[in-house]
Amino acid sequence: MKISCIQPTSIKLYNRDELDEKMEIIVKSVIGLTQIMACSNIEYVEHPEPIKLNKKRNKQKKQPLFSYKTLQISNSNKINLKSTYEESDRNSPRLHLRRGHIRRYRTGKITWINSLSEIKKRV
């Protein structure tokens, strides 16, 4: 069975499997976004609409620009990794990459951990 989806330029037909794949991507994206928004070190930064520019756009009969919000990771969880590694007598960590991820503590606190790459400096 084919299902039609309306796009701005034309109508495209998708089969059921293609729609299931697209819905899975959308659902995973929404779940990931809500998990990030629940982190304790995420701040919402509001950007107000530009008043003067909107007045000018109204005179030109253009649509006004709207206010919007962005998510910003606070810097409260930064650790001085270089000093920690230099004082250690271990041979690791070697050059490595760490992806950003969500950390859940036993207390129920959820926080975002930034991605990073580090090289241990030998003294």
Biopython code that builds the backbone (N, CA, C, O; Angstrom):
import numpy as np
from Bio.PDB.StructureBuilder import StructureBuilder

atoms = [
    (1, "MET", "N", (0.838, -1.173, 0.000)),
    (1, "MET", "CA", (0.000, 0.000, 0.000)),
    (1, "MET", "C", (0.887, 1.242, 0.000)),
    (1, "MET", "O", (1.831, 1.324, 0.787)),
    (2, "LYS", "N", (0.607, 2.183, -0.847)),
    (2, "LYS", "CA", (1.360, 3.428, -0.940)),
    (2, "LYS", "C", (0.595, 4.532, -0.230)),
    (2, "LYS", "O", (-0.630, 4.613, -0.319)),
    (3, "ILE", "N", (1.329, 5.377, 0.472)),
    (3, "ILE", "CA", (0.743, 6.498, 1.197)),
    (3, "ILE", "C", (1.353, 7.774, 0.632)),
    (3, "ILE", "O", (2.564, 7.845, 0.424)),
    (4, "SER", "N", (0.534, 8.763, 0.389)),
    (4, "SER", "CA", (1.061, 10.003, -0.184)),
    (4, "SER", "C", (1.376, 10.999, 0.911)),
    (4, "SER", "O", (0.650, 11.116, 1.898)),
    (5, "CYS", "N", (2.469, 11.711, 0.719)),
    (5, "CYS", "CA", (2.871, 12.801, 1.608)),
    (5, "CYS", "C", (2.997, 14.048, 0.744)),
    (5, "CYS", "O", (3.628, 14.017, -0.312)),
    (6, "ILE", "N", (2.405, 15.123, 1.186)),
    (6, "ILE", "CA", (2.427, 16.357, 0.405)),
    (6, "ILE", "C", (3.709, 17.113, 0.712)),
    (6, "ILE", "O", (4.021, 17.388, 1.871)),
    (7, "GLN", "N", (4.439, 17.441, -0.329)),
    (7, "GLN", "CA", (5.629, 18.261, -0.218)),
    (7, "GLN", "C", (5.351, 19.565, -0.950)),
    (7, "GLN", "O", (4.423, 19.629, -1.755)),
    (8, "PRO", "N", (6.144, 20.617, -0.684)),
    (8, "PRO", "CA", (5.873, 21.912, -1.317)),
    (8, "PRO", "C", (5.816, 21.872, -2.838)),
    (8, "PRO", "O", (5.035, 22.610, -3.438)),
    (9, "THR", "N", (6.623, 21.029, -3.474)),
    (9, "THR", "CA", (6.665, 21.047, -4.941)),
    (9, "THR", "C", (5.817, 19.964, -5.583)),
    (9, "THR", "O", (5.309, 20.153, -6.688)),
    (10, "SER", "N", (5.653, 18.826, -4.904)),
    (10, "SER", "CA", (4.914, 17.736, -5.527)),
    (10, "SER", "C", (4.412, 16.760, -4.461)),
    (10, "SER", "O", (4.665, 16.931, -3.268)),
    (11, "ILE", "N", (3.705, 15.747, -4.918)),
    (11, "ILE", "CA", (3.238, 14.690, -4.027)),
    (11, "ILE", "C", (4.126, 13.481, -4.257)),
    (11, "ILE", "O", (4.299, 13.037, -5.391)),
    (12, "LYS", "N", (4.691, 12.947, -3.176)),
    (12, "LYS", "CA", (5.575, 11.800, -3.282)),
    (12, "LYS", "C", (4.931, 10.618, -2.586)),
    (12, "LYS", "O", (4.360, 10.762, -1.505)),
    (13, "LEU", "N", (5.023, 9.449, -3.204)),
    (13, "LEU", "CA", (4.441, 8.251, -2.618)),
    (13, "LEU", "C", (5.516, 7.464, -1.879)),
    (13, "LEU", "O", (6.596, 7.217, -2.413)),
    (14, "TYR", "N", (5.209, 7.074, -0.646)),
    (14, "TYR", "CA", (6.109, 6.268, 0.166)),
    (14, "TYR", "C", (5.446, 4.932, 0.448)),
    (14, "TYR", "O", (4.233, 4.867, 0.648)),
    (15, "ASN", "N", (6.233, 3.868, 0.466)),
    (15, "ASN", "CA", (5.660, 2.612, 0.910)),
    (15, "ASN", "C", (5.730, 2.557, 2.435)),
    (15, "ASN", "O", (6.356, 3.415, 3.057)),
    (16, "ARG", "N", (5.111, 1.581, 3.023)),
    (16, "ARG", "CA", (4.979, 1.500, 4.483)),
    (16, "ARG", "C", (6.338, 1.410, 5.185)),
    (16, "ARG", "O", (6.528, 2.015, 6.240)),
    (17, "ASP", "N", (7.283, 0.662, 4.609)),
    (17, "ASP", "CA", (8.611, 0.512, 5.215)),
    (17, "ASP", "C", (9.369, 1.837, 5.250)),
    (17, "ASP", "O", (10.011, 2.164, 6.249)),
    (18, "GLU", "N", (9.293, 2.601, 4.154)),
    (18, "GLU", "CA", (9.963, 3.903, 4.127)),
    (18, "GLU", "C", (9.390, 4.830, 5.181)),
    (18, "GLU", "O", (10.134, 5.542, 5.855)),
    (19, "LEU", "N", (8.064, 4.827, 5.330)),
    (19, "LEU", "CA", (7.436, 5.670, 6.346)),
    (19, "LEU", "C", (7.843, 5.245, 7.751)),
    (19, "LEU", "O", (8.081, 6.094, 8.609)),
    (20, "ASP", "N", (7.925, 3.937, 7.995)),
    (20, "ASP", "CA", (8.344, 3.439, 9.303)),
    (20, "ASP", "C", (9.761, 3.889, 9.623)),
    (20, "ASP", "O", (10.043, 4.277, 10.756)),
    (21, "GLU", "N", (10.665, 3.842, 8.631)),
    (21, "GLU", "CA", (12.043, 4.285, 8.838)),
    (21, "GLU", "C", (12.093, 5.777, 9.151)),
    (21, "GLU", "O", (12.814, 6.203, 10.053)),
    (22, "LYS", "N", (11.326, 6.569, 8.405)),
    (22, "LYS", "CA", (11.309, 8.011, 8.635)),
    (22, "LYS", "C", (10.725, 8.343, 10.006)),
    (22, "LYS", "O", (11.236, 9.219, 10.703)),
    (23, "MET", "N", (9.664, 7.651, 10.391)),
    (23, "MET", "CA", (9.067, 7.890, 11.708)),
    (23, "MET", "C", (10.026, 7.500, 12.833)),
    (23, "MET", "O", (10.078, 8.172, 13.864)),
    (24, "GLU", "N", (10.780, 6.424, 12.642)),
    (24, "GLU", "CA", (11.745, 5.998, 13.647)),
    (24, "GLU", "C", (12.821, 7.064, 13.852)),
    (24, "GLU", "O", (13.214, 7.346, 14.984)),
    (25, "ILE", "N", (13.292, 7.652, 12.760)),
    (25, "ILE", "CA", (14.292, 8.719, 12.848)),
    (25, "ILE", "C", (13.717, 9.918, 13.585)),
    (25, "ILE", "O", (14.384, 10.492, 14.446)),
    (26, "ILE", "N", (12.498, 10.302, 13.263)),
    (26, "ILE", "CA", (11.863, 11.449, 13.905)),
    (26, "ILE", "C", (11.661, 11.201, 15.392)),
    (26, "ILE", "O", (11.954, 12.071, 16.212)),
    (27, "VAL", "N", (11.164, 10.021, 15.747)),
    (27, "VAL", "CA", (10.908, 9.705, 17.154)),
    (27, "VAL", "C", (12.213, 9.682, 17.945)),
    (27, "VAL", "O", (12.263, 10.211, 19.055)),
    (28, "LYS", "N", (13.274, 9.079, 17.396)),
    (28, "LYS", "CA", (14.568, 9.053, 18.089)),
    (28, "LYS", "C", (15.118, 10.466, 18.281)),
    (28, "LYS", "O", (15.692, 10.774, 19.325)),
    (29, "SER", "N", (14.944, 11.319, 17.280)),
    (29, "SER", "CA", (15.413, 12.702, 17.389)),
    (29, "SER", "C", (14.670, 13.454, 18.486)),
    (29, "SER", "O", (15.284, 14.180, 19.269)),
    (30, "VAL", "N", (13.361, 13.284, 18.545)),
    (30, "VAL", "CA", (12.553, 13.960, 19.565)),
    (30, "VAL", "C", (12.923, 13.457, 20.964)),
    (30, "VAL", "O", (13.035, 14.251, 21.898)),
    (31, "ILE", "N", (13.112, 12.154, 21.110)),
    (31, "ILE", "CA", (13.491, 11.601, 22.410)),
    (31, "ILE", "C", (14.860, 12.137, 22.835)),
    (31, "ILE", "O", (15.045, 12.508, 23.994)),
    (32, "GLY", "N", (15.813, 12.179, 21.913)),
    (32, "GLY", "CA", (17.134, 12.716, 22.221)),
    (32, "GLY", "C", (17.072, 14.174, 22.632)),
    (32, "GLY", "O", (17.741, 14.583, 23.581)),
    (33, "LEU", "N", (16.272, 14.963, 21.925)),
    (33, "LEU", "CA", (16.135, 16.375, 22.259)),
    (33, "LEU", "C", (15.523, 16.560, 23.643)),
    (33, "LEU", "O", (15.984, 17.403, 24.412)),
    (34, "THR", "N", (14.500, 15.791, 23.968)),
    (34, "THR", "CA", (13.880, 15.934, 25.294)),
    (34, "THR", "C", (14.833, 15.491, 26.391)),
    (34, "THR", "O", (14.804, 16.056, 27.484)),
    (35, "GLN", "N", (15.681, 14.492, 26.135)),
    (35, "GLN", "CA", (16.671, 14.096, 27.136)),
    (35, "GLN", "C", (17.692, 15.201, 27.359)),
    (35, "GLN", "O", (18.078, 15.471, 28.497)),
    (36, "ILE", "N", (18.125, 15.833, 26.296)),
    (36, "ILE", "CA", (19.084, 16.932, 26.429)),
    (36, "ILE", "C", (18.446, 18.102, 27.171)),
    (36, "ILE", "O", (19.093, 18.725, 28.012)),
    (37, "MET", "N", (17.187, 18.404, 26.870)),
    (37, "MET", "CA", (16.505, 19.520, 27.534)),
    (37, "MET", "C", (16.299, 19.258, 29.029)),
    (37, "MET", "O", (16.137, 20.204, 29.800)),
    (38, "ALA", "N", (16.303, 17.995, 29.448)),
    (38, "ALA", "CA", (16.111, 17.653, 30.852)),
    (38, "ALA", "C", (17.402, 17.724, 31.656)),
    (38, "ALA", "O", (17.365, 17.596, 32.880)),
    (39, "CYS", "N", (18.533, 17.923, 31.005)),
    (39, "CYS", "CA", (19.813, 17.981, 31.722)),
    (39, "CYS", "C", (19.881, 19.209, 32.619)),
    (39, "CYS", "O", (19.344, 20.267, 32.289)),
    (40, "SER", "N", (20.549, 19.053, 33.757)),
    (40, "SER", "CA", (20.596, 20.148, 34.735)),
    (40, "SER", "C", (21.551, 21.266, 34.323)),
    (40, "SER", "O", (21.407, 22.388, 34.808)),
    (41, "ASN", "N", (22.507, 21.004, 33.457)),
    (41, "ASN", "CA", (23.456, 22.051, 33.073)),
    (41, "ASN", "C", (23.118, 22.693, 31.727)),
    (41, "ASN", "O", (23.981, 23.302, 31.096)),
    (42, "ILE", "N", (21.880, 22.561, 31.293)),
    (42, "ILE", "CA", (21.416, 23.201, 30.067)),
    (42, "ILE", "C", (20.650, 24.469, 30.437)),
    (42, "ILE", "O", (19.754, 24.442, 31.280)),
    (43, "GLU", "N", (21.010, 25.566, 29.805)),
    (43, "GLU", "CA", (20.325, 26.840, 30.048)),
    (43, "GLU", "C", (19.625, 27.269, 28.759)),
    (43, "GLU", "O", (20.114, 27.025, 27.656)),
    (44, "TYR", "N", (18.489, 27.901, 28.924)),
    (44, "TYR", "CA", (17.749, 28.445, 27.787)),
    (44, "TYR", "C", (18.114, 29.918, 27.640)),
    (44, "TYR", "O", (17.988, 30.693, 28.588)),
    (45, "VAL", "N", (18.560, 30.295, 26.462)),
    (45, "VAL", "CA", (18.904, 31.687, 26.182)),
    (45, "VAL", "C", (17.868, 32.227, 25.215)),
    (45, "VAL", "O", (17.706, 31.711, 24.109)),
    (46, "GLU", "N", (17.172, 33.261, 25.637)),
    (46, "GLU", "CA", (16.129, 33.843, 24.780)),
    (46, "GLU", "C", (16.712, 34.977, 23.952)),
    (46, "GLU", "O", (17.428, 35.836, 24.466)),
    (47, "HIS", "N", (16.396, 34.965, 22.668)),
    (47, "HIS", "CA", (16.820, 36.006, 21.738)),
    (47, "HIS", "C", (15.563, 36.755, 21.302)),
    (47, "HIS", "O", (14.757, 36.215, 20.546)),
    (48, "PRO", "N", (15.386, 37.996, 21.772)),
    (48, "PRO", "CA", (14.161, 38.732, 21.444)),
    (48, "PRO", "C", (14.125, 39.137, 19.969)),
    (48, "PRO", "O", (15.144, 39.192, 19.281)),
    (49, "GLU", "N", (12.918, 39.412, 19.527)),
    (49, "GLU", "CA", (12.760, 39.837, 18.136)),
    (49, "GLU", "C", (13.348, 41.236, 17.960)),
    (49, "GLU", "O", (13.215, 42.073, 18.852)),
    (50, "PRO", "N", (13.994, 41.501, 16.827)),
    (50, "PRO", "CA", (14.573, 42.828, 16.583)),
    (50, "PRO", "C", (13.465, 43.833, 16.245)),
    (50, "PRO", "O", (12.864, 43.755, 15.174)),
    (51, "ILE", "N", (13.199, 44.758, 17.137)),
    (51, "ILE", "CA", (12.071, 45.689, 16.989)),
    (51, "ILE", "C", (12.261, 46.624, 15.796)),
    (51, "ILE", "O", (11.358, 46.772, 14.972)),
    (52, "LYS", "N", (13.434, 47.255, 15.701)),
    (52, "LYS", "CA", (13.666, 48.206, 14.607)),
    (52, "LYS", "C", (13.612, 47.515, 13.243)),
    (52, "LYS", "O", (13.030, 48.031, 12.288)),
    (53, "LEU", "N", (14.226, 46.349, 13.180)),
    (53, "LEU", "CA", (14.227, 45.615, 11.909)),
    (53, "LEU", "C", (12.816, 45.174, 11.538)),
    (53, "LEU", "O", (12.460, 45.185, 10.360)),
    (54, "ASN", "N", (12.009, 44.787, 12.519)),
    (54, "ASN", "CA", (10.635, 44.375, 12.232)),
    (54, "ASN", "C", (9.788, 45.552, 11.743)),
    (54, "ASN", "O", (8.929, 45.373, 10.879)),
    (55, "LYS", "N", (10.018, 46.744, 12.281)),
    (55, "LYS", "CA", (9.292, 47.924, 11.790)),
    (55, "LYS", "C", (9.624, 48.180, 10.320)),
    (55, "LYS", "O", (8.750, 48.485, 9.508)),
    (56, "LYS", "N", (10.914, 48.046, 10.005)),
    (56, "LYS", "CA", (11.354, 48.241, 8.626)),
    (56, "LYS", "C", (10.750, 47.175, 7.713)),
    (56, "LYS", "O", (10.325, 47.476, 6.597)),
    (57, "ARG", "N", (10.713, 45.924, 8.189)),
    (57, "ARG", "CA", (10.149, 44.836, 7.392)),
    (57, "ARG", "C", (8.645, 45.034, 7.187)),
    (57, "ARG", "O", (8.120, 44.718, 6.119)),
    (58, "ASN", "N", (7.947, 45.555, 8.203)),
    (58, "ASN", "CA", (6.511, 45.827, 8.066)),
    (58, "ASN", "C", (6.252, 46.868, 6.982)),
    (58, "ASN", "O", (5.306, 46.741, 6.205)),
    (59, "LYS", "N", (7.099, 47.899, 6.935)),
    (59, "LYS", "CA", (6.940, 48.924, 5.914)),
    (59, "LYS", "C", (7.142, 48.343, 4.511)),
    (59, "LYS", "O", (6.503, 48.773, 3.552)),
    (60, "GLN", "N", (8.037, 47.362, 4.409)),
    (60, "GLN", "CA", (8.310, 46.726, 3.120)),
    (60, "GLN", "C", (7.345, 45.570, 2.840)),
    (60, "GLN", "O", (7.483, 44.867, 1.839)),
    (61, "LYS", "N", (6.372, 45.381, 3.729)),
    (61, "LYS", "CA", (5.358, 44.330, 3.628)),
    (61, "LYS", "C", (5.983, 42.927, 3.583)),
    (61, "LYS", "O", (5.560, 42.054, 2.825)),
    (62, "LYS", "N", (6.995, 42.754, 4.417)),
    (62, "LYS", "CA", (7.623, 41.439, 4.590)),
    (62, "LYS", "C", (7.179, 40.872, 5.931)),
    (62, "LYS", "O", (6.724, 41.607, 6.807)),
    (63, "GLN", "N", (7.315, 39.566, 6.081)),
    (63, "GLN", "CA", (6.958, 38.950, 7.352)),
    (63, "GLN", "C", (7.948, 39.351, 8.431)),
    (63, "GLN", "O", (9.144, 39.457, 8.161)),
    (64, "PRO", "N", (7.470, 39.578, 9.656)),
    (64, "PRO", "CA", (8.386, 39.966, 10.735)),
    (64, "PRO", "C", (9.227, 38.777, 11.198)),
    (64, "PRO", "O", (8.847, 37.619, 11.028)),
    (65, "LEU", "N", (10.378, 39.096, 11.787)),
    (65, "LEU", "CA", (11.218, 38.076, 12.403)),
    (65, "LEU", "C", (10.702, 37.828, 13.818)),
    (65, "LEU", "O", (10.201, 38.747, 14.467)),
    (66, "PHE", "N", (10.822, 36.609, 14.290)),
    (66, "PHE", "CA", (10.285, 36.249, 15.596)),
    (66, "PHE", "C", (11.400, 36.049, 16.606)),
    (66, "PHE", "O", (12.561, 35.872, 16.236)),
    (67, "SER", "N", (11.045, 36.077, 17.874)),
    (67, "SER", "CA", (12.006, 35.753, 18.923)),
    (67, "SER", "C", (12.202, 34.237, 18.933)),
    (67, "SER", "O", (11.333, 33.490, 18.482)),
    (68, "TYR", "N", (13.340, 33.792, 19.446)),
    (68, "TYR", "CA", (13.628, 32.366, 19.503)),
    (68, "TYR", "C", (14.518, 32.071, 20.699)),
    (68, "TYR", "O", (15.090, 32.981, 21.301)),
    (69, "LYS", "N", (14.630, 30.801, 21.036)),
    (69, "LYS", "CA", (15.453, 30.372, 22.166)),
    (69, "LYS", "C", (16.508, 29.390, 21.674)),
    (69, "LYS", "O", (16.280, 28.630, 20.733)),
    (70, "THR", "N", (17.668, 29.420, 22.329)),
    (70, "THR", "CA", (18.713, 28.443, 22.057)),
    (70, "THR", "C", (19.079, 27.747, 23.357)),
    (70, "THR", "O", (18.864, 28.285, 24.443)),
    (71, "LEU", "N", (19.630, 26.555, 23.239)),
    (71, "LEU", "CA", (20.095, 25.810, 24.402)),
    (71, "LEU", "C", (21.596, 26.026, 24.534)),
    (71, "LEU", "O", (22.334, 25.940, 23.553)),
    (72, "GLN", "N", (22.041, 26.308, 25.756)),
    (72, "GLN", "CA", (23.452, 26.553, 25.994)),
    (72, "GLN", "C", (23.904, 25.680, 27.161)),
    (72, "GLN", "O", (23.224, 25.600, 28.184)),
    (73, "ILE", "N", (25.054, 25.028, 27.004)),
    (73, "ILE", "CA", (25.597, 24.188, 28.073)),
    (73, "ILE", "C", (26.387, 25.080, 29.002)),
    (73, "ILE", "O", (27.293, 25.791, 28.565)),
    (74, "SER", "N", (26.049, 25.049, 30.297)),
    (74, "SER", "CA", (26.754, 25.887, 31.262)),
    (74, "SER", "C", (28.138, 25.314, 31.529)),
    (74, "SER", "O", (28.376, 24.125, 31.316)),
    (75, "ASN", "N", (29.045, 26.155, 31.991)),
    (75, "ASN", "CA", (30.434, 25.768, 32.203)),
    (75, "ASN", "C", (30.723, 25.339, 33.637)),
    (75, "ASN", "O", (31.890, 25.274, 34.024)),
    (76, "SER", "N", (29.722, 25.050, 34.419)),
    (76, "SER", "CA", (29.944, 24.757, 35.830)),
    (76, "SER", "C", (30.628, 23.417, 36.063)),
    (76, "SER", "O", (31.195, 23.203, 37.134)),
    (77, "ASN", "N", (30.593, 22.516, 35.097)),
    (77, "ASN", "CA", (31.159, 21.180, 35.295)),
    (77, "ASN", "C", (32.545, 21.013, 34.681)),
    (77, "ASN", "O", (33.020, 19.884, 34.559)),
    (78, "LYS", "N", (33.207, 22.099, 34.291)),
    (78, "LYS", "CA", (34.520, 21.978, 33.674)),
    (78, "LYS", "C", (35.555, 21.568, 34.711)),
    (78, "LYS", "O", (35.544, 22.046, 35.845)),
    (79, "ILE", "N", (36.443, 20.680, 34.305)),
    (79, "ILE", "CA", (37.507, 20.185, 35.170)),
    (79, "ILE", "C", (38.827, 20.474, 34.477)),
    (79, "ILE", "O", (38.914, 20.396, 33.252)),
    (80, "ASN", "N", (39.853, 20.807, 35.248)),
    (80, "ASN", "CA", (41.163, 21.036, 34.671)),
    (80, "ASN", "C", (41.806, 19.677, 34.411)),
    (80, "ASN", "O", (42.476, 19.122, 35.282)),
    (81, "LEU", "N", (41.598, 19.148, 33.210)),
    (81, "LEU", "CA", (42.048, 17.793, 32.897)),
    (81, "LEU", "C", (43.561, 17.690, 32.809)),
    (81, "LEU", "O", (44.122, 16.666, 33.200)),
    (82, "LYS", "N", (44.232, 18.702, 32.315)),
    (82, "LYS", "CA", (45.680, 18.626, 32.138)),
    (82, "LYS", "C", (46.394, 18.451, 33.467)),
    (82, "LYS", "O", (47.292, 17.617, 33.583)),
    (83, "SER", "N", (46.004, 19.232, 34.474)),
    (83, "SER", "CA", (46.681, 19.106, 35.769)),
    (83, "SER", "C", (46.379, 17.753, 36.401)),
    (83, "SER", "O", (47.243, 17.173, 37.059)),
    (84, "THR", "N", (45.170, 17.245, 36.210)),
    (84, "THR", "CA", (44.811, 15.939, 36.761)),
    (84, "THR", "C", (45.652, 14.848, 36.117)),
    (84, "THR", "O", (46.122, 13.944, 36.808)),
    (85, "TYR", "N", (45.851, 14.918, 34.802)),
    (85, "TYR", "CA", (46.603, 13.887, 34.101)),
    (85, "TYR", "C", (48.102, 13.991, 34.393)),
    (85, "TYR", "O", (48.776, 12.968, 34.514)),
    (86, "GLU", "N", (48.630, 15.208, 34.506)),
    (86, "GLU", "CA", (50.059, 15.377, 34.745)),
    (86, "GLU", "C", (50.459, 14.857, 36.120)),
    (86, "GLU", "O", (51.566, 14.347, 36.289)),
    (87, "GLU", "N", (49.572, 14.981, 37.100)),
    (87, "GLU", "CA", (49.892, 14.531, 38.450)),
    (87, "GLU", "C", (49.777, 13.022, 38.582)),
    (87, "GLU", "O", (50.293, 12.450, 39.542)),
    (88, "SER", "N", (49.123, 12.376, 37.656)),
    (88, "SER", "CA", (48.906, 10.936, 37.707)),
    (88, "SER", "C", (50.159, 10.196, 37.255)),
    (88, "SER", "O", (50.910, 10.699, 36.419)),
    (89, "ASP", "N", (50.390, 8.996, 37.807)),
    (89, "ASP", "CA", (51.537, 8.199, 37.384)),
    (89, "ASP", "C", (51.133, 7.093, 36.412)),
    (89, "ASP", "O", (51.935, 6.210, 36.108)),
    (90, "ARG", "N", (49.906, 7.138, 35.929)),
    (90, "ARG", "CA", (49.446, 6.136, 34.969)),
    (90, "ARG", "C", (49.988, 6.461, 33.583)),
    (90, "ARG", "O", (50.417, 7.583, 33.314)),
    (91, "ASN", "N", (49.959, 5.457, 32.708)),
    (91, "ASN", "CA", (50.370, 5.674, 31.325)),
    (91, "ASN", "C", (49.206, 6.111, 30.458)),
    (91, "ASN", "O", (49.403, 6.441, 29.288)),
    (92, "SER", "N", (48.021, 6.121, 30.992)),
    (92, "SER", "CA", (46.870, 6.533, 30.209)),
    (92, "SER", "C", (46.321, 7.802, 30.818)),
    (92, "SER", "O", (46.719, 8.104, 31.943)),
    (93, "PRO", "N", (45.505, 8.530, 30.238)),
    (93, "PRO", "CA", (44.873, 8.277, 28.955)),
    (93, "PRO", "C", (45.754, 8.707, 27.794)),
    (93, "PRO", "O", (46.445, 9.724, 27.863)),
    (94, "ARG", "N", (45.722, 7.952, 26.774)),
    (94, "ARG", "CA", (46.409, 8.293, 25.540)),
    (94, "ARG", "C", (45.510, 9.235, 24.761)),
    (94, "ARG", "O", (44.422, 9.597, 25.209)),
    (95, "LEU", "N", (45.984, 9.626, 23.587)),
    (95, "LEU", "CA", (45.152, 10.463, 22.726)),
    (95, "LEU", "C", (43.832, 9.738, 22.489)),
    (95, "LEU", "O", (43.823, 8.597, 22.027)),
    (96, "HIS", "N", (42.738, 10.386, 22.799)),
    (96, "HIS", "CA", (41.445, 9.749, 22.605)),
    (96, "HIS", "C", (40.390, 10.804, 22.362)),
    (96, "HIS", "O", (40.567, 11.977, 22.693)),
    (97, "LEU", "N", (39.307, 10.375, 21.788)),
    (97, "LEU", "CA", (38.151, 11.231, 21.568)),
    (97, "LEU", "C", (37.018, 10.716, 22.429)),
    (97, "LEU", "O", (36.844, 9.506, 22.580)),
    (98, "ARG", "N", (36.257, 11.622, 22.989)),
    (98, "ARG", "CA", (35.079, 11.222, 23.762)),
    (98, "ARG", "C", (33.887, 11.970, 23.197)),
    (98, "ARG", "O", (33.912, 13.193, 23.065)),
    (99, "ARG", "N", (32.845, 11.225, 22.864)),
    (99, "ARG", "CA", (31.635, 11.858, 22.345)),
    (99, "ARG", "C", (30.872, 12.497, 23.480)),
    (99, "ARG", "O", (30.940, 12.043, 24.622)),
    (100, "GLY", "N", (30.148, 13.550, 23.164)),
    (100, "GLY", "CA", (29.259, 14.137, 24.151)),
    (100, "GLY", "C", (28.158, 13.146, 24.497)),
    (100, "GLY", "O", (27.684, 12.411, 23.630)),
    (101, "HIS", "N", (27.753, 13.127, 25.752)),
    (101, "HIS", "CA", (26.739, 12.166, 26.168)),
    (101, "HIS", "C", (26.019, 12.657, 27.419)),
    (101, "HIS", "O", (26.449, 13.606, 28.075)),
    (102, "ILE", "N", (24.926, 11.994, 27.728)),
    (102, "ILE", "CA", (24.147, 12.318, 28.922)),
    (102, "ILE", "C", (24.617, 11.424, 30.056)),
    (102, "ILE", "O", (24.775, 10.217, 29.876)),
    (103, "ARG", "N", (24.843, 12.018, 31.234)),
    (103, "ARG", "CA", (25.218, 11.241, 32.412)),
    (103, "ARG", "C", (24.081, 11.325, 33.421)),
    (103, "ARG", "O", (23.582, 12.406, 33.732)),
    (104, "ARG", "N", (23.685, 10.165, 33.924)),
    (104, "ARG", "CA", (22.632, 10.089, 34.938)),
    (104, "ARG", "C", (23.252, 9.668, 36.263)),
    (104, "ARG", "O", (23.897, 8.622, 36.338)),
    (105, "TYR", "N", (23.068, 10.464, 37.300)),
    (105, "TYR", "CA", (23.590, 10.148, 38.623)),
    (105, "TYR", "C", (22.549, 9.372, 39.424)),
    (105, "TYR", "O", (21.360, 9.396, 39.107)),
    (106, "ARG", "N", (23.018, 8.680, 40.476)),
    (106, "ARG", "CA", (22.104, 7.909, 41.321)),
    (106, "ARG", "C", (21.076, 8.797, 41.996)),
    (106, "ARG", "O", (19.973, 8.351, 42.308)),
    (107, "THR", "N", (21.430, 10.036, 42.218)),
    (107, "THR", "CA", (20.514, 10.966, 42.873)),
    (107, "THR", "C", (19.359, 11.380, 41.970)),
    (107, "THR", "O", (18.410, 12.018, 42.425)),
    (108, "GLY", "N", (19.437, 11.020, 40.693)),
    (108, "GLY", "CA", (18.396, 11.392, 39.740)),
    (108, "GLY", "C", (18.778, 12.592, 38.900)),
    (108, "GLY", "O", (18.064, 12.939, 37.958)),
    (109, "LYS", "N", (19.898, 13.238, 39.225)),
    (109, "LYS", "CA", (20.358, 14.389, 38.462)),
    (109, "LYS", "C", (20.839, 13.922, 37.095)),
    (109, "LYS", "O", (21.508, 12.895, 36.983)),
    (110, "ILE", "N", (20.499, 14.676, 36.061)),
    (110, "ILE", "CA", (20.906, 14.379, 34.691)),
    (110, "ILE", "C", (21.720, 15.563, 34.190)),
    (110, "ILE", "O", (21.307, 16.712, 34.350)),
    (111, "THR", "N", (22.872, 15.294, 33.587)),
    (111, "THR", "CA", (23.720, 16.373, 33.092)),
    (111, "THR", "C", (24.323, 15.980, 31.745)),
    (111, "THR", "O", (24.455, 14.795, 31.438)),
    (112, "TRP", "N", (24.684, 16.975, 30.953)),
    (112, "TRP", "CA", (25.304, 16.751, 29.652)),
    (112, "TRP", "C", (26.817, 16.842, 29.810)),
    (112, "TRP", "O", (27.318, 17.786, 30.421)),
    (113, "ILE", "N", (27.548, 15.871, 29.268)),
    (113, "ILE", "CA", (29.002, 15.852, 29.279)),
    (113, "ILE", "C", (29.476, 16.188, 27.866)),
    (113, "ILE", "O", (29.117, 15.510, 26.903)),
    (114, "ASN", "N", (30.286, 17.244, 27.753)),
    (114, "ASN", "CA", (30.771, 17.680, 26.439)),
    (114, "ASN", "C", (31.737, 16.675, 25.838)),
    (114, "ASN", "O", (32.352, 15.883, 26.552)),
    (115, "SER", "N", (31.864, 16.716, 24.522)),
    (115, "SER", "CA", (32.867, 15.889, 23.848)),
    (115, "SER", "C", (34.225, 16.554, 24.031)),
    (115, "SER", "O", (34.311, 17.772, 24.193)),
    (116, "LEU", "N", (35.293, 15.742, 24.005)),
    (116, "LEU", "CA", (36.619, 16.316, 24.137)),
    (116, "LEU", "C", (37.656, 15.367, 23.587)),
    (116, "LEU", "O", (37.389, 14.181, 23.389)),
    (117, "SER", "N", (38.843, 15.895, 23.340)),
    (117, "SER", "CA", (39.992, 15.070, 23.000)),
    (117, "SER", "C", (41.150, 15.585, 23.841)),
    (117, "SER", "O", (41.305, 16.796, 24.002)),
    (118, "GLU", "N", (41.958, 14.691, 24.374)),
    (118, "GLU", "CA", (43.043, 15.053, 25.260)),
    (118, "GLU", "C", (44.298, 14.264, 24.927)),
    (118, "GLU", "O", (44.219, 13.117, 24.487)),
    (119, "ILE", "N", (45.445, 14.873, 25.135)),
    (119, "ILE", "CA", (46.740, 14.212, 25.027)),
    (119, "ILE", "C", (47.423, 14.373, 26.373)),
    (119, "ILE", "O", (47.477, 15.480, 26.908)),
    (120, "LYS", "N", (47.948, 13.278, 26.932)),
    (120, "LYS", "CA", (48.650, 13.364, 28.202)),
    (120, "LYS", "C", (50.038, 13.939, 27.933)),
    (120, "LYS", "O", (50.767, 13.453, 27.068)),
    (121, "LYS", "N", (50.391, 14.975, 28.680)),
    (121, "LYS", "CA", (51.714, 15.566, 28.550)),
    (121, "LYS", "C", (52.643, 14.894, 29.545)),
    (121, "LYS", "O", (52.355, 14.852, 30.741)),
    (122, "ARG", "N", (53.745, 14.373, 29.058)),
    (122, "ARG", "CA", (54.727, 13.730, 29.956)),
    (122, "ARG", "C", (55.690, 14.780, 30.460)),
    (122, "ARG", "O", (56.149, 15.638, 29.707)),
    (123, "VAL", "N", (55.990, 14.701, 31.737)),
    (123, "VAL", "CA", (56.877, 15.690, 32.350)),
    (123, "VAL", "C", (58.278, 15.131, 32.418)),
    (123, "VAL", "O", (59.188, 15.804, 32.901)),
]
sb = StructureBuilder()
sb.init_structure("model")
sb.init_model(0)
sb.init_chain("A")
sb.init_seg("    ")
for serial, (resi, resn, name, xyz) in enumerate(atoms, 1):
    if name == "N":
        sb.init_residue(resn, " ", resi, " ")
    sb.init_atom(name, np.array(xyz, "f"), 0.0, 1.0, " ", f" {name:<3s}", serial, name[0])
structure = sb.get_structure()
